[in-house]
Amino acid sequence: MAHAAHSAHSAHAAHTAHAAHTAHAAHTAHAAHTAHAVVSGGGIGGLATALALARQGHRVTVLERGEAFTEIGAGVQLGPNAFHALALLGVSETVRERAVFVDALRLMDGVSGRPLATMPLTARYRARFGNPYAVVQRVDLYEPLLAACRAAAGVTLVAGADVRSYAQDAAGVTVATADGRTYRGDLLVGADGIRSAVRARLVGDGPPRVSGHTIYRSVIPIEKVPDGLRWNAVTLWAGPKWHFVHYVIGNGRYLNLAATLDDGAREPVAGRRTARDLVLHRFRNLGRIPRRLLELGADWREWVLCDRDPVDVWTDGRVTLMGDAAHAMLQYAAQGACQALEDAVVLGEVLAGAGPGAAGDVPRRLERYNAARRERTARIQLLARRMGEELYHPAGAAALARDAMLRALGEDDLYERVAWLHGAREFAVPH
């Protein structure tokens, strides 16, 4: 097993070195004929996009509405597809150093405590999908991307720049911020999240869709967790119209708790402080073990989950979207950050060799990116919705049918079910 791990590490290091060499060659070849991209949004997707384009030799200006480049939030799950993308961006090793490599994904009956399904994530899983499955704090994904952008030639990071509008012509795009500044580039990438100002102009489909699900989140020091409950697994307890998930993050220093209730909420809420007693009351039907973990939570905050309906077109001329701005999804498939990283890699690929101005062929390239990404991301958006209803929240006869379906699946069956999702290694771009 140690030998296999060493071989995998060596292969991964070789792949990373090859990616770095390729990026350097691309930069040298195109340094004299480079495009300038403006990226709206300095989150995970925006920084990954900047890094992907810079590694192709382009200049990138990242405009972040906040006064500093920083990331808040708790845990993020990273499938093998995310690690493939991170390797192509040159930051896989740094993220791995901060990650917790979990042994399994486990689905449990949240009332009785019975196991429903377990998908091992150890040697056979890694051999099949080429990379591990891990969990990280958001900052432990964000900071390696930020450091790489700061070190990259051609990337300019501008904080306090709230993008409000843009105008394009045959030769480029002019972007305007809330305080009246303007930035000119050969293309604009809207990486500004689920309430994207760029999307509002480009797609014009109004506010996000409110899911009717409220999530309560807390992060606690691992020292507060009894030894017998410090499982190295992403564990989800499913109940009628609710579920509770927990896993270790922060290099093993914290336990991330997230409890979700299908309560029909209609108004968006983001990060509002919530009383511990309210959380405990709303999830009063939890079984003994998940209840013990929920009771450890403190400083709870709540969100009402939102997503977007899939759209076929998120590109217009020299302007395109990525990440949540393009395809915001519920967290139930644990693919939001993973798909933003895939987007970034594909954008870098389609823009390899693109030049400035009207002769740079940018609009056609962005159409290729859109075509490469829309079907996969739409499928995941709809999958995430179905998982919330059919896998995590069913009651009565629907729950019994789910349990019977899961009992019939072996380890290989579970791997086959996620192969299209976790197994993406080549992010192909149609010509």
N, C-alpha and C positions, 0 to 999 in steps of 0.2 A: 504494500500500500504506500509506504514511504517512497519506494522507487517510482511508482506511478505518479505520485505527487511531484517528485523531482522532474520527471520527464515532462509532465504537463507544464510545470513552471518554465522549463527550458524552452519548450515549444512556444509558450506564450511570449517569453522574452524575445525569442527570435522573430515572432510575428510583429511584436511592438517595434523592434529595431528595423524590420523591413518597412513598416508603416512610416517610421520616422525618416528613413532614407528616401522613400517615395515622395513624402511631403517636401523634403529638402530639394529633391530633383525638380519637383513641380514648381517650387518657389524660384529656383534658379532659372528654369526655362521661361517662366512667365513674368519675372520681376519687371521686365521692361514693358510689358503689355498686360497690365493688371486691371481688374475692376475694383470699384469702391462700393462696398455694401454698407447700408445703414440698417442697424438692427434695433427695433423698438422693443425694449424689455431686457433687463439684465438678470433674469432668473436662470434656472438650470438650462432651459431650452435656448435662451438668448446667448448665454456664454458658450454652450456647446456649438451653436451655429457659428459664432465668431471664431471659435477655435478651428472648426472644420474648414471655414473659408480661408482663414489665415494659413492653414497648412497647405492650401492650394496656391498660396502666393498672393492672395487678394488683400487689399486694405479693408479694414472693418471699423466702423464707429458704432459703439453700443450706447444707446441712450436709455438710461434708467430713471424712472420717475422718482424713486426714493433718493434721499440725501446721501446714501452710502450704498455700496454694493454689499449686500448681506442677505442672509436667508434665515427665515424662521420656520417653525414647524417641527414635527416629531419624526416618525419613522417613514422610510421609503423601502419598498421591496424591489430588488433588482434581479431579474431573471437572467439566464445565460445570454439572451439577445442583447440585454443592456451591456453586459461585459464585452461582447463582440464589438459593439459600437464604441465603448470606452477605449478598447484597444486601438481602434482605428483613429481615435482622437488623441491617443498618446498618454492617457491618464489612468489606464486600468490599474496599474501597479499601485499608484497612490491611493486610489479608492479601495483596493483590496486590503491595504494596510489598516484601513479604518473600519472595515466591514466585519460583520458577524456572519459566519457561514453556517446556516442552520441545517439541521439533519433531516427535517421533514416538514411538510405541510400537513396539518391535521385538522380534520373536521369532526367535531364532537356534538352530541346532543346536549344542548345547553341546559335542559331540565333534568334529564335522567343521568347525565354524565357518561352515557355509552359512547364509545368511539363509532363513528360512521364511516370514515375513510382516512387512510394515511398514505401519502405519497412520499417515499424516501427520496432524499436529495443528495445522497452520498455517492459512492464510487460509480454505480451503474448509471445513475442519472447524469453525472458529470461526463462520463464516457460517451453517453448518447448525445448530449447536447453541447459538449465541447467547452463548457464553462460551468462554474458553480451557480447556485442560487444563494443570495445574501440579503441581509437587511442592514441598513445604515440610518443614522440620523441624517436629515436633509443637509445639514451643514457639512457633513462628511462626504457628501457628493458634490456640494456646491464649491467648497473651498479648493479642492484640486482643480476644478474647471477654472475658477477665478485666478488661481496662481498661474496656470498655464496661459491664460489670456494675457495676464500682466507680463509674462515672460516672452510672449510671441511678438515677433516683428510685425508691425502693421496694424495692431489692434489698439484702438483708442477707447477708453472707458470714460463715459461722461455721466456723472450722477446729477440728480436734480433736474433732469431733462424729461418733462412729461409730454410725450408726443400726442398732439391733438388732431393734426390734419396732414395731408400730403397732396401734392399735385405732380403729375408726370407728363413728360413729352417724349418725343422720339429719341432724345439723347440721354434722359435721366429722370430722377425723382428729386423733388424738393420737399423736405420734411419740416414742419413747423411745430414748435413746442409751445406750451401754455404761456411761457414768459416772453414769447416773441422771437426767440432765436430760430434760425433756419439752418438746415444741413442739406447738402447736395450729394447725391450718390448715383451710381448706375442702377441700383436696385434697392428696394426696401423690404425687409423681412419683419413681419409683425409677429413678435414673440412675446406679446404683452398680455397673455393670459386669457382667462375665460370671459372677461369683460373688455376685450381688446378694442381700443379705439380704431386700430387699423381695420379690424374685421367689421366694425360698425359702418365704415365707409365702403369697404370692398364687398361684403356680403349683405349687410343691412337687414339682418334677421332678428333684430331686437335683443332684449335681455336674455340671459341664459334660462334654460328650462329648470324649474324647481322640482326636485325629485319627490318631495314629500317625506324624505328621510332626514332625521336629525342625528348627528354624531357627536358624542362626548369624548374628549381626549384628555389624557393625563400622562405625564412621564414621571416615574418615581425612581429614586436610587435603588440599585439592586440589593443593597444591604437591608432594605425593608422587606424583601421577599424571602419567605422561608426557603431553606435549601431544597426541600422536596418539591418546590413549585418553580424552580429556576430551569425550566425546560428549554433545551436548545432546538426549539421548533416554533414555527408560526402556527399558533393554535387558535382555531375559531370555534366558538360555541354557538350553535344555531338554535333559535327558538321561534315560536310563532310571532311573526312580524318584528323580530329583533335578532341581533347577534352581537357577540362580544369577542374581540380578537386581541391577542397580546403576543409580544415577542421582545427579545433582548436587543438593545441597540447601544450605540456609543461605545463600541469595543468591549461590550459586556458590562458597562457601568450603570445602565439604566434599563428599566422595563417600560415599554411603550404599551399603553392601554387605550383601546378604542371601542366604545360601545355605541351601537347604531340601533335606532328605533324607527320603524315605519309608522309615523304618527300623523301623516297627512299634512305636515307643515307646508305652508304656502308662501311664506315670506323669507327671503334670504337672510341668513345670520352668519357672521364670520368672526369667530374667535371671542364670543361673548363669555365673560366669566359666569360660572354656574355653581350653585351650592351643591356640596357633596351629598347632602340629604336628598336633594331632588333626583340626582343620578341614581342613588341607591333605591329610591322609591320607584322610579320608572323601570328599573330592571329587577324588581322584587321577586320575579319568578325564576331567577337564575338558580341552578343547582348549587350544591355545597362548595365544590372546589372553585368554580368560576366566581362564586359570590365572595369567597375569601380574597381572591385577587382583586375584584372590583372594590372591595372595602379598603384596600391599600391606597387607592387613588386619592390625590389631593390636588388642589388648584385646577379643578376641572374647567374646561372651556368647551363651548358648543358651536357647531356649524350646522346649517341646513344645506344639504348636499345639492349641487346643481351640475348639469351637464349641458350639452348641445345636441341637437339632431344632426346626423351626418349630412354633409353637403358635398356635391360632386366637384364644385369649382370654388377654390379658395385662392386663385391666382388671377390677376388682371394686369396684363402688360408686364411692367417692371416691379410689380408689388405682389408679394405672396405671404402666406401665413404658415406658422409651424406650431407644434405643441398644442397647448390648450386653446390658443387662439384659433387653430384650425379644426381641432377635433376633441374638445373637452369631453372627458369621460368620467363616469363614477369610478370609485376606487376599488370596486369589487373584483376586477380582474387583475389588480395590482400592476397595471401597465402604463399609467400616465407618464411617469418619468422615462420609462423604457422607450415609449413611442416618440417622445421628444428627442431622445438621443438618436434613435433611428432616423428621424426627420433630418437632424443636423448632418448626419453622415451622407444621406442621399443628396441633400442640398450641396454639400461640398463636392460630391461626385459629379453632379450635373453641371456645376459651374467651373469644373476644372478646365483651364485654358480660356475662359471667357475674358473678353477684352472690354475696354471702356467705350462709352459713347454709343452712337446709333449703330455702329458696326459690330458691337459686342455680342449680338445674338442672344441677349439675356431673356427677352420674353419667351422665345421658343424653349429655352432651357428650363425656365420656371414652369412652363406647361408640362414638360417631361417629369419634373419633380412631383407636381400635383398628380399626374397620371400614375406615377409609381407608388404613391402613398395613399390615395383615397380609398381604395377597396379594402386594404388591410386595416386601416384605422377605423373605417366605418364598421367593419365586422367586429372589432374589439369594443367600440362604443356600444353596439347593440348587445354583445355578449355580456358586458358589465351590467347592463340593465337586467338581462335575463337571470344572471347569477343572483342578483339581489332578490328577485321574486321567486325563482324556482329552486335555488340551492340553499340560500341562507335564511329565508323568511317564511317558508311555507308552513301551513298549519293543517291539522286534521288529515283527511285522506291524501292531500297533496304531499304532506310530510311523509306519510307511510310509503307512498309511491317513490319518493326520493330515496328513502332509506333502502328500499328493495333494489332500486337501480344501482346504488352505490355498493351494496353487498355483492353484487354480481361482477364487480370490476376488480381485477387483479392489478398488480404493480405495473405490468406491461401495458394493460389496458389504460391505466391512468396516464402513463407516459405518452401513449398514442393520442389520447385526447388533447394533450397540451403541446404536441410536437409542432404544430403550425405556429403556435404562439411563442414558445420558449426556444424553439430550434432554429429561428431565423439567424443565418450567419452571413449570407450574401444578400445585400440590400439592392436587388437588381433594379435597373433603370431602363425602361423601354426606350427604343430609339424611334 
